Each structure stands twice: as C-alpha cells, then as structure tokens.
Amino acid sequence: MAIAAAANENLAHISNVLIYSAMAVYTLAFLAHIAEWVFGSRSAVGRTAAAITTRAGAARAAAGGAGAQGGGTAVLERPKVVTRAATGSRDVPDGPGAAGTSEKGDVYGRIAVSLTVLSFLLHAGSVLTRALSVERAPWGNMYEFSTTFGMTVVGVYLGLLAFKKNVRWLGLPLTTTILLDLGLAVSVLYTESDQLVPALHSYWLWIHVSCAILSGAALWVGACSTLLFLFRDGYEARLVEGRTDAGLRRHLDELPQDRKYARFKAKLALRTDDPMSRLPSAATLDKLAYRVNATVFPLWTFTIVAGAIWAEAAWGRYWGWDPKEVWSFITWVAYACYLHARATAGWKGRKAAYIALAAFGCYLFNYYGVNIFVTGKHSYAGV
C-alpha cells in the first residue's frame, strides 16, 4: 500500500503568498472596471432611444399616409391594446459596452483586462503550488475547491475574450465575485495543506470534482447573464414606453408620495438606466445564458453519474440519499426545468430566467449550505 507523502510546507507557503497577491491584483482590476463604467459615455441611451423613436414615427407616418389616400370615406379602426413587448421582439440594438464610446473608459477597460490576466496567472500559480505541496488534485476541501473554482471562472471569462466574444461587461461582476469567493476562502474556509482521507484516494477525484468545478464556472456565467437580462429587459420595456431619463423623471414626479415602492423602483431605474443602456440587448443576454446553460447541462449530468460510480467504489452503493447527492439531483432537476421552460411557449423570457436563477441558487446551496450546515458522507470536504 502506498504511503501518502507529507505536505511540502515551503510550496504550501508559496501558494498562500500567491493567492494573496492574486487578490491584490484582482482588487486593482475591480477598481479599473469601476473606472471603466464611471467614465463610460452616456451617448448610447440617446442613440438607442432615437432608433426606436424613429422606427415608431415612421410606422405612424406610414399608417397616416395610407389613411389619407382613402378619400372621404371614414374608416373606424379597432382600438389598440397596448401590451408589454415580448423578449427579443423589440429589435433594440446591443449597447456599446461598459466604456460606451468613451476613449478614457476604454483605456480603463483594457487596463482591467490586463490586470485580470496577471491576477489569473498568480491565481493559477497558487492552485498549482498547492497541488504540488501534497502531490494530489488541488480540490480536496472547501478552501481548495473555492480557489480552483474562482480560477476556472476567470479562465472561462478570459477564454471568451480570447475568442473575440463581447463579454467585457462581465468584468466588474466577475472581479466582485472572485474577491468575495477568495475572501471567504482565506478567512473562513482555509485548511492547512494536508493529505486526504482514504475515501478520496481515487482517480475519480480528478474526474468527478473537476467536472463539478468546470460546470459551476460555466453556470456562473449563465446566472450572471440571466440576472443582467432581467435588468436590461426592464430597461428596454421602459425605453419602448418612453419612461427613461426625462420621461422617467416626469413619471416619478407624478407618483403620489404614499406609493413608496413604486417611487423606489422609479428612483432605482433612474440610477441604473445608464449602465443598463451599455449592456447587450435583453435578447442577446437571454440567448447567451441559454446557450451556456444548455451546453453545460450534459457535463453536470456526467458529474452526478461520475459521483455515483465513485460512491459505489468507495462506499459500496451508487446512491444513498446523502444530502450532497440529493441537492446535486435537485440542481439537475432545476436546470432541466429551466431548459424545458425555455423551449415552452409562454415561459420564455422572465419566467424562465427566474427558474435559472433558482437553479443556480440550488448549486450554491449544494456547495456552501450542505458542506457547512448539513452532516453527511461528504462532511470531510468541510472546513
């Protein structure tokens, strides 16, 4: 029987130094992305609103011209029922991105991406040296899983940028999430570099957990796109109705003081309309979220299957209704419901988006909630 090697304390220390260094650079990238949004141009609001107004005016003019050519015969038109436009039917163009049309904002955005690349390299170095310090996969406990998960999320983001995808608007929520993830990892979840319990000494550790990490990283992109889709969809609805900028201010002035919730929503919209105008259209965000979730769903399915095979090898049964197994299955069902709803008439758009966010919430609870608050056979993965 092979004896596990003792942890290399020097490499473990280097790993800790690198993760703190990565956090420092991520903070600089976070500040650079804030500057990108702050110095970004507001001109996108005017262009988008003008495009919609021009199309609407042309449609009204065409209708009026047709009526004028009809001679003296009066035609009674059916009263129109005004409803909220369905997602993707508004023909609203994509926003110009976080920097808008501002050269200064674009410079800060490029600096932020460069800093993100540097912090990713430091982050990857930390994960690698942690693995070398114990000569095993660097995801044997919650601390290691969290750091590797954060690295993978950043890797997915940088990969999309490398393939010329317009996702730089993800930079600010990305760096915010990574700083929260790593801050929680080093302050609450930290575990000294050490060997694993016997049940984890298996090649399935590489297969099962790596698939879970990659799935979670992709699902984060889908969840972030879904959340921003909800905000952008509300902005586009107000844009079509003429309730942005001056129109929204008039609407706020007309609201009675006792309608506090409505006034709160109007004030929130005033503060978010500018950044929302720079995002991709609601249809684009919805399509991105769907494609990501649909692509990663088979991988999450394989993660559960691989876990069941490993459970049979380690514990002598494929399925035992352990809390981790149950919540992995609940997460799978939630995403299956989302994919089904996304393909069902009447459930597209906001309804499906709410299901997607609930599904990602199940994924988060499966990791943090189950590992920290629930006792089961996966408890050795705790803090």
Secondary structure in CASP SS format (residue, H / E / C, confidence):
PFRMAT SS
TARGET T0000
AUTHOR 0000-0000-0000
METHOD secondary structure of the structure
MODEL  1
M C 1.00
A C 1.00
I C 1.00
A C 1.00
A C 1.00
A C 1.00
A C 1.00
N C 1.00
E H 1.00
N H 1.00
L H 1.00
A H 1.00
H H 1.00
I H 1.00
S H 1.00
N H 1.00
V H 1.00
L H 1.00
I H 1.00
Y H 1.00
S H 1.00
A H 1.00
M H 1.00
A H 1.00
V H 1.00
Y H 1.00
T H 1.00
L H 1.00
A H 1.00
F H 1.00
L H 1.00
A H 1.00
H H 1.00
I H 1.00
A H 1.00
E H 1.00
W H 1.00
V H 1.00
F C 1.00
G C 1.00
S C 1.00
R C 1.00
S H 1.00
A H 1.00
V H 1.00
G H 1.00
R H 1.00
T H 1.00
A H 1.00
A H 1.00
A H 1.00
I H 1.00
T H 1.00
T H 1.00
R H 1.00
A H 1.00
G H 1.00
A H 1.00
A H 1.00
R H 1.00
A H 1.00
A H 1.00
A H 1.00
G H 1.00
G H 1.00
A H 1.00
G H 1.00
A H 1.00
Q C 1.00
G C 1.00
G C 1.00
G C 1.00
T C 1.00
A C 1.00
V C 1.00
L C 1.00
E C 1.00
R C 1.00
P C 1.00
K C 1.00
V C 1.00
V C 1.00
T C 1.00
R C 1.00
A C 1.00
A C 1.00
T C 1.00
G C 1.00
S C 1.00
R C 1.00
D C 1.00
V C 1.00
P C 1.00
D C 1.00
G C 1.00
P C 1.00
G C 1.00
A C 1.00
A C 1.00
G C 1.00
T C 1.00
S C 1.00
E H 1.00
K H 1.00
G H 1.00
D H 1.00
V H 1.00
Y H 1.00
G H 1.00
R H 1.00
I H 1.00
A H 1.00
V H 1.00
S H 1.00
L H 1.00
T H 1.00
V H 1.00
L H 1.00
S H 1.00
F H 1.00
L H 1.00
L H 1.00
H H 1.00
A H 1.00
G H 1.00
S H 1.00
V H 1.00
L H 1.00
T H 1.00
R H 1.00
A H 1.00
L H 1.00
S H 1.00
V H 1.00
E C 1.00
R C 1.00
A C 1.00
P C 1.00
W C 1.00
G C 1.00
N C 1.00
M H 1.00
Y H 1.00
E H 1.00
F H 1.00
S H 1.00
T H 1.00
T H 1.00
F H 1.00
G H 1.00
M H 1.00
T H 1.00
V H 1.00
V H 1.00
G H 1.00
V H 1.00
Y H 1.00
L H 1.00
G H 1.00
L H 1.00
L H 1.00
A H 1.00
F C 1.00
K C 1.00
K C 1.00
N C 1.00
V C 1.00
R H 1.00
W H 1.00
L H 1.00
G H 1.00
L H 1.00
P H 1.00
L H 1.00
T H 1.00
T H 1.00
T H 1.00
I H 1.00
L H 1.00
L H 1.00
D H 1.00
L H 1.00
G H 1.00
L H 1.00
A H 1.00
V H 1.00
S H 1.00
V C 1.00
L C 1.00
Y C 1.00
T C 1.00
E C 1.00
S C 1.00
D C 1.00
Q C 1.00
L C 1.00
V C 1.00
P H 1.00
A H 1.00
L H 1.00
H C 1.00
S C 1.00
Y C 1.00
W H 1.00
L H 1.00
W H 1.00
I H 1.00
H H 1.00
V H 1.00
S H 1.00
C H 1.00
A H 1.00
I H 1.00
L H 1.00
S H 1.00
G H 1.00
A H 1.00
A H 1.00
L H 1.00
W H 1.00
V H 1.00
G H 1.00
A H 1.00
C H 1.00
S H 1.00
T H 1.00
L H 1.00
L H 1.00
F H 1.00
L H 1.00
F H 1.00
R H 1.00
D H 1.00
G H 1.00
Y H 1.00
E H 1.00
A H 1.00
R H 1.00
L H 1.00
V H 1.00
E C 1.00
G C 1.00
R C 1.00
T C 1.00
D C 1.00
A H 1.00
G H 1.00
L H 1.00
R H 1.00
R H 1.00
H H 1.00
L H 1.00
D H 1.00
E H 1.00
L C 1.00
P C 1.00
Q C 1.00
D C 1.00
R C 1.00
K H 1.00
Y H 1.00
A H 1.00
R H 1.00
F H 1.00
K H 1.00
A H 1.00
K H 1.00
L H 1.00
A H 1.00
L H 1.00
R H 1.00
T H 1.00
D H 1.00
D H 1.00
P H 1.00
M H 1.00
S H 1.00
R H 1.00
L C 1.00
P C 1.00
S C 1.00
A H 1.00
A H 1.00
T H 1.00
L H 1.00
D H 1.00
K H 1.00
L H 1.00
A H 1.00
Y H 1.00
R H 1.00
V H 1.00
N H 1.00
A H 1.00
T H 1.00
V H 1.00
F H 1.00
P H 1.00
L H 1.00
W H 1.00
T H 1.00
F H 1.00
T H 1.00
I H 1.00
V H 1.00
A H 1.00
G H 1.00
A H 1.00
I H 1.00
W H 1.00
A H 1.00
E H 1.00
A H 1.00
A H 1.00
W H 1.00
G C 1.00
R C 1.00
Y C 1.00
W C 1.00
G C 1.00
W C 1.00
D C 1.00
P H 1.00
K H 1.00
E H 1.00
V H 1.00
W H 1.00
S H 1.00
F H 1.00
I H 1.00
T H 1.00
W H 1.00
V H 1.00
A H 1.00
Y H 1.00
A H 1.00
C H 1.00
Y H 1.00
L H 1.00
H H 1.00
A H 1.00
R H 1.00
A C 1.00
T C 1.00
A C 1.00
G C 1.00
W C 1.00
K C 1.00
G C 1.00
R H 1.00
K H 1.00
A H 1.00
A H 1.00
Y H 1.00
I H 1.00
A H 1.00
L H 1.00
A H 1.00
A H 1.00
F H 1.00
G H 1.00
C H 1.00
Y H 1.00
L H 1.00
F H 1.00
N H 1.00
Y H 1.00
Y H 1.00
G H 1.00
V H 1.00
N H 1.00
I H 1.00
F H 1.00
V C 1.00
T C 1.00
G C 1.00
K C 1.00
H C 1.00
S H 1.00
Y H 1.00
A H 1.00
G C 1.00
V C 1.00
END
